[in-house]
Amino acid sequence: MTALAARTFLDRWQLFVGTIAAVAIGVGIVHAGMTIILGVEGASPPVNGDPKAAEAFRQAASGASTLTGMTVMLGALLTVFVVASTIGFAVDQRRRDLATLRIAGVTAGQIRRVLLGEAALIALLGTLVGVALGLALTPIQRAILTGLGVLPAEIGSPVQPAVLILDLVVAVCVTVLGAWGSARRATRVRPLEVLRRGETERRVMGVRRWLTAVIAVLLTVVQVYFSATSGGMLIPLLLGLGIVVTASVAMSCLAPLLVPAVAGLVSALAGRRPVTAVAVANLRDAVRRTASCVAPMIVLVSLVMGLQGILDTQTASAEFERSHLIRADLVASGATFDVGRAETIPGIAVAAPETVVPLAVRLTRGGVVLDGPGTVVAVDPDRFRQTRLLQPESGDLADFGSGSIVFGNGLDSLMVNGEYEQITLQVDGTAIPLTEAARMPETLAGTDGFYIDRAILPAQVLERYTTALVQLEPDADVNLVRADLAALGATRIETPTAAAQDDSSTKDRENRGVMGAIVGLGSLYALISVLSTVAISIGQRRSELATLRLSGMTRRQVLGAVVVEALSATLIGLFLGAAAAVTALVGLWIATFRAYGTAVIAVPWPLLLGITALTMALTAATSIVSTRSALRISAIRAVGTPE
């Protein structure tokens, strides 16, 4: 069986090119990511560095490890999904060949061994190409992370033997697991039914596909339910990533159900023309092939659009919080800003100071003492109440004073929850006991951990960068007020909307950088898989295209029919991928409505339009090139070519 697998591999190598490319890209992503992660784990802060620099080094290294870990997980996920899809597609294209072997006396077990042998060859070649690709990707990923300011430049990324072993393990596991399911499915169908193209072959929603679809739909529904009802923002944010995955799987499994509807729509829009009629007939007859072409497109759209939607929603939430949840006319800040004299300026009614101080809050529950996560912000309680529109989730801001504390909207609801027996503020080695006055709702853009009364702090602790939320009198001269604030040391004076837009612009740039680091390679990976699947599906239809030529269709008409069919499949993938991406944002839509009183969501429609234009153009180009290549052989010779 090993020799037969090798001969089949050499004879039908065109079917395996896409799978080898998918394995190689997946191995390359894992190789580059794990090389950087191991380099980070083995790194130590620079010698002779001060404690602050050492802490900054450790935080940057931790961020690089986390971000790279997400890239590795995403690459592994895409590899499993795409490789399983492409191997299944290749097996489906050879059903008649496998049926012929069964009739010739080859057993089902031997067929499985042949297919697994081919998978082993794919894994070997994919590993070799993937290692070379990983070596090339490592400096590129390092440059991206260093450019984002995440990865310290001092950390190296030497090639380690453990990573090379991991490359081979990943390739073998992914390809063998992907081939196992397809091999079992191929041997269950009776050979004569395949040769007659019976109903068994035409049935695309089999038991296994229905079962996978139902499980994926149930997982998606459960995640949407918990993201909508859990409270807070972190859970909807994290579950949004999971929804992208499970919804993509569900949409891929259910894609065949949409093919007949799209075929009817194409027929209705284009009329009864030869090109359209052939394209519609192919869509309806080859539903399995169309579904195989659709799956990578769903992954591409849901991945890029879903993650970008989550990041854009965070940016939009930050802008909304700064511009709509704060009652102020100006925001003034500076390192030497004498905020205590701000209310003496003519035209200023209220100047609410906020200073982030380097203090620790300790929370005690059940005898266990924990350092509260997040920043500590020193404010004036009365002015804090006058400038805040966001209502507390529990408690009452009226109780906020010198002996109490307010839990801010930047706290993680999974880490800080429930009641605490004791809350203390550590100031110069002294523990100041406090009581909880209120707890603000967790928000997407929240950064403040705790609010305390600045009156309980020594003056020297407050001598740092301070922000004041300024409310003006109705007849105030804004220009004069700005000049007076600048005279007191304010170096940045803006309206809340302008400040929010500046912060959002910075955040948007950071998000786009993270987007490129996390899903850039993954998106390219999925796009290559889309085009590879389209090219393979057309390359295996020489006999079918030759029959169309002999029936009287011109080369241009055959070309047009294939392009229409490929673009129709692309549209199905775009629609289902967008549906999966929007589903991932449902939890955030409800969570922001619950926290703000209005829904704040950012669906990246321009990105979808860009993906649509790009994929349609590339799919059309790939279809044209592949069809022209298939039509180079004369119709008489090609009509007898086995599919």
N, C-alpha and C positions, 0 to 999 in steps of 0.2 A: 504493500500500500504506500510505502514511502516513495518508491520509484514512480508509482502512478501519480502521487501528489506532485512530485517534482516535474514530471512531464506535463501534467495539466497546468501547472504554474507557468511553465515556459511557453506553452501553447496559447494560453488565454491571459497573458501578462497584462493586456490592456485593462482587464477587469480589476486588477489588483493595484494599479498605479495610484488610484485615489486613496485606497486603504493604507498603502505604504506611506503616502504623503501625510495622511492623518496621524498615523502612529509616529512618524518622524517629528512632526510639529509638536505633538503632545510630549514626546520624550525630550525634545529641545526645551520646551517651556519648563518641564520638571527639572531638567538638568541645570538650567541657568538659575532657577529659583533656589534649588537645594544647595547649589554651590555658594550662593550669596548667604543663605541662612546659616550654613556651617561656618562660613567666614565670620559672620556676626557673632555666633555662639562662641567662637574661639578668640574673639577680640577682647582686649582690655583697655581701659582708659590710658591716655598718654602719661608716661612717667613725668614727674615734676610738674604736673598740672594742678591747679588749685581745685578745691572741692566742688566749686560751682561748675567749672569746666568738665570735671569728671562726671557730675550728675547729668549735665547736658549731653555728654557723650553716651552715657547709658540710656537716656531717654530716646536719643536719636537711633541708637542701635536697636532698641526694643521696637520702635516704630517701623524701622526698616524690616525687621524680622516679621512683624505682623503683616505689613503690606505685602511682602514677598510671599508669605505663607498663603495669603488670599489668592495671589496669582497662581501659586502651585496648585491649590485646591481647585481653582477655576479651570486651569489647564487639564488637570486629571479628570474633572467632570466632563469637560468637552470631549476629551479623548475617548472616554467610555461611551458617551452618547454617539459621537460621530462615527467611531470605528464600528460599533455594533450596527449602526444604520447602514454604513457602506458595505460591511461584510454581508449583512442580510440582503442588501440590494444585489450584490454580486452573486449570491446563491440563488436568488429568485431568477436572475437572468439565465441561469444554467439548469433550470428545472428539467428541461427536455433531455439535456445531456445526462443528468443524474438518473432520470427515468430509464434511459436507454441502458445505462450500466446495471440498473436493477433487473431489467428484463434479461440481460446477458448473464445473470447469475451472481452478481455482486450483492452481498448482504447489506442490510441497513447498518450494521456495526462497521463494516468495511468502508461504507460511504462516509460515516462519521470520522473514521480514522484518516481518510483522504482529506476531508475538509479541515480537520485539526492539523494535519501535516502541512497543508497550505498556510494555515494560520501561523504555524511555527516559522515557516520561511518568511512570511510577512513580518513577524516580530523581529527576526534576525536582521533583515534588511532595514526595517524601520529603526532599529536600535543603532545600526552603523550610521545611517544618515542623520538620525536624531542627535547622536553625540556630537557630530560635526556641527550641526545646527546649534546645539546648546553652547558649544564653545564660542560660536559667533554671537549668540544672543547674550551671553553673560556680560561682556563689556557694554553692550547697548542698554541692558537693564540697569547696570551699575550707573551708567551716565544719567538715565532717567531719574533714578532714586537720588543721586547726588544733586542733580539739578533741582529737584523738589526740596532739597535741604533735609531729606530724611536719612540718607545713608552718609555717615562720616567718611570723608575721603581717605582717612588713614586705614580703614578696614580693607584688607585684601580679599581676594576670592580665588585661591589656588584650586586646581583640579585635585579631587580626592578620590581614591579608589572606591570608597563606599558609594559615591554618587554614580560611578560607572556601573556598579553592580545593581544599584537601584534602577538605572535606566533599563537594563535588560529585564529586571523583574516586572517593571511597569509595562513594558512592551509585551512580554509573554502573557501576563495576567489579562491585560486588556484584550488582546487579539484572541486568545483561547476562549475567554469567557464570551466574547462577542460571537465567535464562530460556533460555540457549543449550542446556543439556542437556535441559530439558523440551521445547524446540521440536524438537530432533532426535528425541527419543523419540516425540513426537506425530505426526511426519510419516513414521515408519517403519511404522506400522500401516496396513493396507489399509482404505480407507473402508467398504466393504461389510461387512467383519467387525465394525467398530465399530457400524454401524447395526443389525446382527443380534445385537449383544451376544454375539459368538462367544467361543471359548476364548482368542483372543489378548487380548481385553480383560480377561477374567477372570484371566489369568495375571499375578500380581503380583510373583513372584520371577523377573524377567527376567534376562538375561545381565548387564546393567549393574549391577543391584542385587546379584546374586550376587558379581560381581567386587569391588564396593565392600565388601561384607560380608566377603569372604575377606581382602582387604587389611587392613581394619580389625581383624579378628580376629588376623591374623598380627602386626600391629604391637603389638597389646595383649599377645599371648603373649610376644613378644620383650622388651617392656618389663618384664613381670612376671618373666621369667627373669633379666634383668640386675639388677633391683632385689632379687631374692632371692639372687643369687650374687656380687654385686659387692663385698660387705663395706662396713663403715661405715654411716652413716646418711644422708648428704647425697644420694647417688644414689637410694636408695629414696624419699626425700622429693621430689626433683625429678621422678623418673619417675612418682610418684603423680599429679602434675598432668597429665602426658601421658596416663596410663592413663585418667583421667576423660574426656578428649577422645575418644581412639580407641575406648574401650569404649562410649561414648555413640553414636558413629557405627555401630559394629557392631550394637548392640542395636536402633537405629532401623531398620537395613536388614533385620534378622531378625524384626522385630515381626510381619509378616504370618503367620509360621509359628505364632505363639501364638494368633492370633485364633480359629481353629476350636476349639482346646482350651478357651479361655475361654467361647466360645459354648456348648459342651457342659456346662461347669461351671455356667453360669447356668441352663441348662435343667434340669440335675439338681437344683439347689438350690431353684429356684422352682416346679418342677412344670409340668404341661402346662396353662398358662393362656393366654388370648388375648394378653395384654400380653407375657408372656415369649416366646411363640412368635414374635410379630412381631419382637421385639428380637433373638432368636437368629437368625431368618432374615435380618435386615438385617446382622448381624455376619458371617454366613457368606457372604452375597452381595456385600456392599460391603467386602471386605477392604482394598482400596486406600484407600478413604475412612477406614476405621478406622485404618490404619497412618499416614495423614497426620495424624490427630488425636493419635496416640500420640507422634510424634516430638518435639514441643516439651515434652511432659511428661517424657520421658526426659532431655532436656537439663536441665530444671529440677531434677529429683530428683538426678541424678548430680552436677550442679554444686554444689548447696547441701550435700547430704549428704556428698559426697566431700571437698570442701575443709574442711568443718567437722570431719569425721572426722580429717583430717590434723592440724588445729590441736588438737583434743581429745587426740589421741594424744601430741602434744608436751607438753601440759599434764600428762597422766597419767604420762608418762615422767619429767618433772621431779619429780613427787611420789614416784614409785617410787624414783628414785635417792636422794633425800634421806632417805627413811624406811626403805629396805631395803638400800642399799649402803653405809651408813655405820654403824659400830659406835660409838654414843655414846648417852648418856642425856640430855644437855642440849647445847644450842647457845647459847653466850654470845658477844655481840659489842658493840663500842662504839668510838667514835673515840679515847677516852682510856683504853681498857681496858689495865690492867697485867697482861698475860697471863703474864708471866714469874713472877708470884707466885701464879698460880692453883693450882698443885699443892701449895702450902703450906696450902691450906684443908683442914681436917679433912673427910674423907669423899670427897675427889677422888683417884682413882687415876691418871688420865691427863688432861692438858689439851693437846690438839694445836692449836697456833696456825696460823692461815692469814692472810696479809696480802698483798693485791694491791698490788704495787709498780710505779711508773712507769718501768720499765726495758725495754730492747730486747734481744731475742735475735737474733743474726745467724747465718744458716745459709749455708755455703759448699759448693757442689758444681760440679765442672767449671770452677772458676775464677770462677763467678758467685756474688756475695754478695747474699743477700736478707734483709730484715727479717722474722723469723718473725711470723706473724699471731697475734693472741690475747693474752690477759693473761699476766703473769708473777706467780706466786703463791709467796711465800716461806713455807716450812714447815719443821718439824723432821722429818728423815727417819725417825728411830726411831718417833716418835709418828704420823707419816703412815702407816707400815706397820701400826700397831696399830689404826688407826681406819678403814682402807679395806678393803672386801670385794670391790670390783671388781678382777678380775685383769687384769694387763697383756696386751695383744695380742702383744707381743714383749718380750724382755728379762726382767729380774728385779728386783723392787723391793729385793731384798737388796743390790744393787749401788749403790743410791742413797745418795750421800754428798756431802761438800763439793766434790768435784771432778767431779760428774756432774749430769745433768739428766734429768727425766722429762717426756716429751711428754704433755700433758693430753688429756682426753676432749672438749675443745671445739674441737680443731683440725680443719680441713677436710681430709679425706683426699685430696681432689683437688689441694690446694695444697701440703700437707706430706706427702710420701711418699718412700719409698726411703731410702737411706743418705746421710749428709752427711759430707764430708771434714773439716770444721771447724765447731765450734759455739762461739760466744763470747757472753759476757754483757757488755753495756756498762754500766759503773758509774762515774759521774763522769769520763767520758772515757777510762777504762781498760778494755781488753778482757780479760776473764777467760776463759781456755779451759776448756771443759767437754766431757765425753764423755756419750754417750747411755746411760743405764742401763736405761730401759724406755720402752715406748710404750703408753699406755692406749687401749682401744678407743674409737672415736668413738661418742658417744651423742647422742640427740635433744636432751636438756636440758643437755648439757655446755657450760660457759662458760670453763673454765680452759684456758689455752694451754700453759703450761709450769710445772713445779714445780722450784724450786731450794732449796738449803739456806740458811736464813736466817742461818746462822752466818758466811757469807762476805760479808754486807752490813754497811755502817756502821749504827750505831744510829739515826742521824737518818733514814735511809731507811725504817726500820720504824715510825716514829712517825706512824701513820695508822690508819684504821679496820681493826680486827683482829677475827677470829672465832676462837673456840676450841671444838673438839669435846671435850666433857667426858664422861669415863667415871667413874662413881661406885663407891665401895666398897659391898659388899652391905648393910652396916648404916648407910649414910649417911642423914642427915636432909636430905631434899631442900629443905625450906623454909629451913633454916639455910644450906645451900650456896648457894641463890639469893641470900640476903641478903648473904653474904660476897662473892659474885661482883659484886653490885651495888656493894658498898663499894669494889671494885677498879676501878670505872668501867664495868662492863658495863651497857648501857642496854637491851639486848634479850636476854632469857633464856627459851628455849622448849625443848620437846622436839623432836627431829628431825621427828616426825610433824606437830606443830603448825606448825613452821617451814615444812615442805613444803606444808602446806595453805594457809598464808598466802601463800606464794610462788605456789602454783598458782592461788589465787583472783585474785591480781594478774595473773598470766599469762593466766588465763581472760578477765578483763575486757579485757586488751589484744587477745587473740585475737578476741573478739567485735567489738571496734572495727575490727580489720583485716578481719574477715569482712564487716562492714557496708560498709566502704569499697570492698572488692574486688568482692564478688558481690551486694551489695544491689540495685544497679540492674540487674545482669544477671538476677537472680532475678525481679525485677518484670517485666523484659523477656520472659523465657520464659513467665511466668504470663499476661501479656497475649496472647502468641502462642497459648497453649493455648486461652484463652477465645475469641479471635478465630477460630481454626480451627473450634472447635465451633459458633460462631454462624454462620459462613459455610456450613458443611456442612449445617446445618439449614435456613438460608434458601434454599438451592438445591434443596430437596426439596418444594416446594409441591405439585407434581403428585402425587408419591408419597404425601404425607400426605392429599391430597384423595381419592385412590383408597381409602385405608384408611377414610376417613369414609364414602364411598359404599358400601363393602363391609359396613357395619353397625357399625363401631366408634364408640364415643362419643368426644367430645373428650378426656375424662379418660383413656380407654384409649390414645388416640394419644399423648397427653402422657406417660403412664407408659411406653409402649414406647420413646419417644425418650430419656427420662431414663435408663432402664435401659441402653440401648445406649451412651449417652455415658459413664455411670459405669463400664461394663465396659471401654470404651477407656481411661478414666482409670486403672483398676486395672492394665491391662497396662503402661501407662507407668510407674506407680509401681513395679511389680515389676521391670521391666527397668532402670529408673533406679537402684533400690537395688542390683541385681546389679552394675551398672557401678561404683557407689560403693564397694561392698565389695571388688571386684576391685582397686581402687586402693590398698587398705590391706594387700594380701597381702604386698608387699615389706617394709613396715614391721613387719608381724607377725613375719616371719622374721628381720629385722634385730634387732629387740628381743630375740627369743629367743636369737639368737647372742651378743648383747652382755651380757644380764642373766641368761641361764640360764632365763628364763621369758618368755613372750610378754606384752607390754604393748600393748594396742590398745584404742581407744575408738571403737566404732561408735555414731554418734549416733541410736539408736533413738527416743528421745523426739522428736527433730527430725523423723524420718520420720513418726511418728504425727501431729505437728502439720501437716506438709505434706499428709498424707493427708486429715485432717479439713478443712483449708482448701480444698484443690483439689476434693475431692468436693462440698463445699458450694457453691463458686463454679461448678463445672461443672454441678451440678444447677440452680442458679439461672439460669445462662446458657441452659441447654437449655429450661427452662420459658419464659423470656421470648422466646427465638427461636421456639419452637414455637407459642406463643400468637400471635405476630406473623404466622407463616406461615398460621395457621388463621383469620385474620380474613377472608380472601377466601372467598367461598362455594365449596363443594366443586365445584359444576358449572362455575364459571368457572376455578377453579384447576387442574382436572384436565387442561385443555388447555394450561396454561402450559408453555412449553419449559423444560427443566431447565438 
